[in-house]
Structure formats: C-alpha cells, structure tokens
Amino acid sequence: MPKKKARKALPRADRMKIIAEAKAKGLTATQVEKKYGVNKWTYYGWMKRTGKPKVSRARGSISAKGAGAGADVLRREIRAVLPGILRDELARAFAGLIGAKKTGRRGR
C-alpha cells in the first residue's frame, strides 16, 4: 500500500505568494499542484477565500459582488448580438411554419 503524503500547513504569506505567482503566470490548478505540491482542491479553497469573483450556480451568472467591469463588457456584447440572433431564429421558425402551410393538403 502506498504511503500517504504528510500534510503541511503553509503560512498565509506563502499561500498568498503561491496564489499571486499562479495568477501572474496564468497557471491552472493542476499546474499549481505539480509545481508547488499543493493539492488542486486546496488551491481552489485558497482562491475562494481570497476574494475571487463568485459565480452564482443557480442562474449561471456572475454575482454583482466582485463582478467588476468584465461582466459589464460581456453584458454589452450580448445585448449587441442578441437582437440579430433572435431575428434570425424567428425568421427560420416562421419560414418553417409558412413553408409547412404551402405544402399542406389541397382543397381544404
């Protein structure tokens, strides 16, 4: 049976240093695990406690608390594109309905 690795508690300063370096280098949790020997779930916990923007799972949107300017930019882009998407989808739906009427039974 393989032995379990000994757990070690890192001081807050070390945790913050790892988080800062990982963010600066754009590392994933798995890369942090390999580079620093910190379990990825531990890293996720650190990120959660340091004020990473929270995501509301119920609606899939970024919560107002900590959302920042990124959410505003995304909202503006969606509002700019959405009318065109709706227009195209409605045109396809109506074309299907109108097309179905034309190919319907004759004489009724």
C-alpha atoms as a printed R data frame, in Angstrom:
    type eleno elety resid chain resno       x      y       z
1   ATOM     1    CA   MET     A     1   0.000  0.000   0.000
2   ATOM     2    CA   PRO     A     2   1.415  3.419  -0.917
3   ATOM     3    CA   LYS     A     3   2.029  5.791   1.953
4   ATOM     4    CA   LYS     A     4   0.030  8.992   2.209
5   ATOM     5    CA   LYS     A     5   1.921 12.241   1.881
6   ATOM     6    CA   ALA     A     6   2.292 14.181   5.087
7   ATOM     7    CA   ARG     A     7   0.034 17.224   5.258
8   ATOM     8    CA   LYS     A     8   1.747 20.503   5.858
9   ATOM     9    CA   ALA     A     9   0.124 23.766   6.827
10  ATOM    10    CA   LEU     A    10   1.519 26.691   4.892
11  ATOM    11    CA   PRO     A    11   1.661 30.136   6.451
12  ATOM    12    CA   ARG     A    12  -0.707 32.719   4.947
13  ATOM    13    CA   ALA     A    13   2.212 34.628   3.399
14  ATOM    14    CA   ASP     A    14   3.318 31.515   1.491
15  ATOM    15    CA   ARG     A    15  -0.228 30.795   0.315
16  ATOM    16    CA   MET     A    16  -0.616 34.361  -0.932
17  ATOM    17    CA   LYS     A    17   2.731 34.145  -2.728
18  ATOM    18    CA   ILE     A    18   1.691 30.926  -4.499
19  ATOM    19    CA   ILE     A    19  -1.664 32.452  -5.491
20  ATOM    20    CA   ALA     A    20  -0.007 35.630  -6.798
21  ATOM    21    CA   GLU     A    21   2.577 33.706  -8.829
22  ATOM    22    CA   ALA     A    22  -0.065 31.354 -10.237
23  ATOM    23    CA   LYS     A    23  -2.269 34.268 -11.304
24  ATOM    24    CA   ALA     A    24   0.676 36.152 -12.832
25  ATOM    25    CA   LYS     A    25   1.760 33.101 -14.841
26  ATOM    26    CA   GLY     A    26  -1.787 32.030 -15.672
27  ATOM    27    CA   LEU     A    27  -1.337 28.566 -14.141
28  ATOM    28    CA   THR     A    28  -4.174 26.095 -13.804
29  ATOM    29    CA   ALA     A    29  -4.887 24.316 -10.518
30  ATOM    30    CA   THR     A    30  -3.254 21.148 -11.874
31  ATOM    31    CA   GLN     A    31  -0.112 23.092 -12.812
32  ATOM    32    CA   VAL     A    32  -0.034 24.638  -9.324
33  ATOM    33    CA   GLU     A    33  -0.320 21.143  -7.865
34  ATOM    34    CA   LYS     A    34   2.667 19.911  -9.891
35  ATOM    35    CA   LYS     A    35   4.820 22.993  -9.370
36  ATOM    36    CA   TYR     A    36   4.195 23.729  -5.682
37  ATOM    37    CA   GLY     A    37   2.989 20.348  -4.367
38  ATOM    38    CA   VAL     A    38  -0.338 21.777  -3.245
39  ATOM    39    CA   ASN     A    39  -3.466 19.722  -3.866
40  ATOM    40    CA   LYS     A    40  -5.630 21.422  -6.502
41  ATOM    41    CA   TRP     A    41  -8.687 21.347  -4.216
42  ATOM    42    CA   THR     A    42  -6.670 23.075  -1.509
43  ATOM    43    CA   TYR     A    43  -5.664 25.693  -4.078
44  ATOM    44    CA   TYR     A    44  -9.310 26.177  -5.077
45  ATOM    45    CA   GLY     A    45 -10.164 26.732  -1.405
46  ATOM    46    CA   TRP     A    46  -7.425 29.338  -1.092
47  ATOM    47    CA   MET     A    47  -8.717 31.119  -4.190
48  ATOM    48    CA   LYS     A    48 -12.256 31.105  -2.817
49  ATOM    49    CA   ARG     A    49 -11.165 32.608   0.482
50  ATOM    50    CA   THR     A    50  -9.025 35.337  -1.137
51  ATOM    51    CA   GLY     A    51 -11.960 37.056  -2.832
52  ATOM    52    CA   LYS     A    52 -12.103 35.554  -6.304
53  ATOM    53    CA   PRO     A    53 -15.300 36.754  -8.096
54  ATOM    54    CA   LYS     A    54 -18.155 34.473  -7.098
55  ATOM    55    CA   VAL     A    55 -20.281 32.671  -9.645
56  ATOM    56    CA   SER     A    56 -23.916 32.054  -8.855
57  ATOM    57    CA   ARG     A    57 -24.573 28.431  -9.789
58  ATOM    58    CA   ALA     A    58 -28.356 28.834  -9.685
59  ATOM    59    CA   ARG     A    59 -28.527 31.141 -12.687
60  ATOM    60    CA   GLY     A    60 -25.022 30.752 -14.105
61  ATOM    61    CA   SER     A    61 -24.306 34.474 -13.897
62  ATOM    62    CA   ILE     A    62 -21.584 36.392 -12.155
63  ATOM    63    CA   SER     A    63 -22.843 37.887  -8.932
64  ATOM    64    CA   ALA     A    64 -22.784 41.653  -8.514
65  ATOM    65    CA   LYS     A    65 -20.379 41.298  -5.603
66  ATOM    66    CA   GLY     A    66 -16.903 41.306  -7.184
67  ATOM    67    CA   ALA     A    67 -18.157 41.076 -10.766
68  ATOM    68    CA   GLY     A    68 -16.176 44.094 -11.945
69  ATOM    69    CA   ALA     A    69 -16.019 45.632 -15.375
70  ATOM    70    CA   GLY     A    70 -15.677 42.262 -17.137
71  ATOM    71    CA   ALA     A    71 -19.325 41.435 -16.528
72  ATOM    72    CA   ASP     A    72 -20.404 44.838 -17.851
73  ATOM    73    CA   VAL     A    73 -18.425 44.343 -21.060
74  ATOM    74    CA   LEU     A    74 -19.926 40.881 -21.501
75  ATOM    75    CA   ARG     A    75 -23.457 42.198 -20.940
76  ATOM    76    CA   ARG     A    76 -22.933 44.941 -23.546
77  ATOM    77    CA   GLU     A    77 -21.625 42.436 -26.098
78  ATOM    78    CA   ILE     A    78 -24.564 40.093 -25.509
79  ATOM    79    CA   ARG     A    79 -27.063 42.949 -25.824
80  ATOM    80    CA   ALA     A    80 -25.454 43.993 -29.110
81  ATOM    81    CA   VAL     A    81 -25.565 40.479 -30.628
82  ATOM    82    CA   LEU     A    82 -28.812 39.121 -29.190
83  ATOM    83    CA   PRO     A    83 -31.299 41.023 -31.430
84  ATOM    84    CA   GLY     A    84 -29.645 39.632 -34.564
85  ATOM    85    CA   ILE     A    85 -29.714 36.093 -33.210
86  ATOM    86    CA   LEU     A    86 -33.381 36.391 -32.250
87  ATOM    87    CA   ARG     A    87 -34.267 37.888 -35.632
88  ATOM    88    CA   ASP     A    88 -32.545 35.015 -37.489
89  ATOM    89    CA   GLU     A    89 -34.097 32.306 -35.311
90  ATOM    90    CA   LEU     A    90 -37.596 33.792 -35.620
91  ATOM    91    CA   ALA     A    91 -37.213 34.113 -39.388
92  ATOM    92    CA   ARG     A    92 -36.245 30.409 -39.597
93  ATOM    93    CA   ALA     A    93 -39.159 29.388 -37.382
94  ATOM    94    CA   PHE     A    94 -41.703 31.408 -39.373
95  ATOM    95    CA   ALA     A    95 -40.277 30.194 -42.663
96  ATOM    96    CA   GLY     A    96 -40.781 26.645 -41.438
97  ATOM    97    CA   LEU     A    97 -44.382 27.348 -40.449
98  ATOM    98    CA   ILE     A    98 -45.217 29.183 -43.648
99  ATOM    99    CA   GLY     A    99 -43.441 26.566 -45.721
100 ATOM   100    CA   ALA     A   100 -45.446 23.813 -43.997
101 ATOM   101    CA   LYS     A   101 -48.713 25.561 -44.918
102 ATOM   102    CA   LYS     A   102 -47.757 25.771 -48.580
103 ATOM   103    CA   THR     A   103 -47.026 22.049 -48.749
104 ATOM   104    CA   GLY     A   104 -50.210 21.122 -46.861
105 ATOM   105    CA   ARG     A   105 -53.228 19.326 -48.270
106 ATOM   106    CA   ARG     A   106 -55.021 20.885 -51.209
107 ATOM   107    CA   GLY     A   107 -58.684 21.661 -51.326
108 ATOM   108    CA   ARG     A   108 -59.237 22.351 -47.650
